[in-house]
Amino acid sequence: SFGSARFLLAARPFAGTAARWAPRNGSGELCLGPVQHGHDVHCDKNLRDDFMSDSGRPFVIPFAGLLVGASLLTVETTKTVGKLVLYFGAQSFMNMYMGWVMRTSVTLEAGTFISATNTTLERDLTGCPAGFALTAMQQVISFFVFMLFFSAVYFTPYRYVPKRLESWFEVFCVIIFGCVFALNIALNNFSLGYISIAVNLIIRSCLPLSTFLSQQGLALLGLYPFKPCKLKEILLMVVG
């Protein structure tokens, strides 16, 4: 008895057909198909699927970047390159993770019965369009993690002492900066639910040029120190 074995038959069988077992989800699978150079292409695909899911494949390169960057940091001559590679890995991981949460993660599987509408889902319901709520939770958790760090090093030589705000204008600037910083993250997370990561990064790559234009506009109004315009810097921002 083959039990729960499933037969994978080649669409165009030819000489050199062989059968072998390949584990899949804890059950045996009998693969019947053409053998090419000593291996079966159908079983190899199944083994690759068992080794890594579709959700995990996009994170291979970010994890590799984190590992390579961490290893380069241990060598004095490659510390700068290590920091860049580490930043690349961390930034790519966060973007892909948020894109997966907001857009591609399966929230409800097909066939789920929804009693409120008395219907059954015909396709998987993907994504979690809660960018602002998720950002708020991230900020709260980050605050508690920082407080744990602050408390842990307070009585050590590595104590962190925040800068004292001397005027109400500085308080106002800190509040504005915090709101803009949180809004930047929230809008970025929100956009990942509607556009791809590639389009998101293309839009964000325009930030240096838009920041430069904002600085020059504020300088003309006397609200920001004027910075000289260098042709090479502008060309690099445009090319980027």
N, C-alpha and C positions, 0 to 999 in steps of 0.2 A: 504494500500500500504506500502510495506517495504522500498520503496525509494532505497537508495544506500546500503542497508544491504546485507551482504555476508554470506553465509551459510558455516559453518565449520562442516563437517560430520565426525564422528569417523570412522576409518577404520574398527574397529571390534565392532559394537554396541552391548550393552548388557543391561540387566535390570538396571533401575536407570538412564535413560537418561533424561536430562532436558535442557531447553533453557533459556538464559538470555542475556541481552544486555551488551556490553562492548565497551566503547569509543575507537576509533582508528583513529588518524589523523583527528579529528573533525567530523567524521561521525559514525553513529551507526553500530554495527556489531552484528549480531545474532549468538550466538555460540550454536550449537547443538552437544552434545557429552556426554560421560559418566561422571557422577558425582561421585567423589571419596571423601569420608569424607566431604561432604557438599560443595565441590568446583569443578569447571570444569578445567581440566588441560590445555585445549586449550586456554580458555579465560585468565587464569593466565599467560601463556606465552605471550599473546598479551599485557596484562597489564604491564608485565615487560619490554617488548620492548618499550612501550609508555613512561614508567617511565624514562628509560635511554637508549641512543643509544649505538651501538657497539663502536663508537669512544670515548665515555665518560667513559666506564667501566674500561679501563686500568688505568685511573687517580684517581680511588677511593682510592687505597692504598697510593699513594703519598700525596694526600690531607689529608688523615687520619694521616699520619706521620707528616705533617706540623702542624695540629691542636694539636696532642698529644705533639709534641716537644715544641710548643709555650706555652701550658699549664704547662708542666714540668719546663719551664724556670722561671715561676712565683714563684716557691718554691725553697728556698735556698739549701735544701739538695738534690734536683734532677736536679740542673742546668747542671751538666756535662752530665748526661743521656739525658736531654732535648736537649742539643747541638748536641749530636750524632743522636738522632731521627730526629731533624730538618734538619741536614745535609743529612740523609738518605732520608727524604721526598723530599727535594729540588733537590738532585742529581737524584733521581728516576724520578721526574716530568720532569726535563730537558731532560733526556735520552729518556723517552717515548714520550715527545712532539716532539723532533727532529726526532725520529724514525717514528712518525706518519706523520710529514711533508714530510720527505724524501722518505717514502716507502708506507704508507697505505692510505694517504689522496687521495680522488678522485679529480683528476685534470679536467678530462673531462668524462662525463657520457656516458654510452653505448647508441648508437643511434645518437650521434653527427655527423653531416655532416662536413667533412673537404674539403673545396673547393680547396685547393692547390693540393691535391692528388685525388680529386673526389671520395672519399670513405667515408663510414660510419663506425664508430667504432662499432665493435661487442661486445666488452667488455669494462668495465670501465678502463680508463687510470689513473693509480694511481702513486703517488709519485711526488716529485719535485726535480730532481737530480741537485741541484744548491748549493752544499755544500760550495764552496769557495765564491760565491757571497753572500750567506746568512750569512756566517761568517763575511765578510767585512761589511755588513750592521749592524750586531750586534756590531762589534767593534766601528763603527762610532757612533751609538746610545749610546753605553756605554760611549764614550768619552764626548758626549754632556751632558749626565746625570751627569757625574762626574764634568764637568765644572759648571753646575747649582748648584750642591752641594758645590763646592769650592767657588763660588760667594756668596751663601747664608750664609755660616758660616765664611766668611772672616773677617767681622767686629764684630765677637762674640768671647767669650772666647774659643770656640771650633774650632778655625781656624786651618786648616790643612796646614802645611808648608812642602813641599817636601824637601828631602835631596839635598843639593847642590853638584853637581858633580865636583870633584876637578881636574880631569885629563882627557885626551882624552881616556885613557884606560877604565875608568869608563863609559864614553859616549859610547864607542864601546861595552862594556859588556851589557849596558842597551838596545842598539839597537839589539844585538844578542838575548838577553833574550826575547825582545818583538816579534821578528820574530819567534823564536821557540815556544813561547806561542801561538801566533796566528796560526801558522802552526799546532800545536797540536790540537787546537779546530777545525780548518778547515778539517783536515784529519779525525778526529773523526766524524764530521757531514757528510763528504763525504762517509765514510764507512757505515753509518746507512742506506744509500740508497741501499746497496747491501747485507748486512748481517743482521741477527736478533740482537735484543738488547742483548740476552743471549750470543751469540758468541762474540759480541763487549765487554761485561763486562768480559768475560773469558780472552780475550786478554789483556784488560787493567789491570786485576788483576796480570799480570806478570810484571808490571812496577816496583814494589819495588825490585824484584830480578835483573832485567836488570839494574836498577839504581845502585844497589850495585856493580854489576860486572863492570859497567862503571867507578865508583869511584875508584875501585881497579886497573883497567887498567890505568887510568890517574895518580894514585899515583905511579905506577911503572915507569912511564915516567917523574915523578917529576913535574907534572902539577896540582896536587891536594894533600891536606894533607892526609897522610896515616891513615886509620881507622882500629882499630883492628877487626879481624874476630871472632865473637862470634857464637858458634855452635847453641845455642838456637835461635838467631835471624835468622840465615840462615834456620834452620828447619821450623820456623814459616813462613818465606817467601815462602819456597817451598810448605808447606801445604796449605797456602793461595792461 
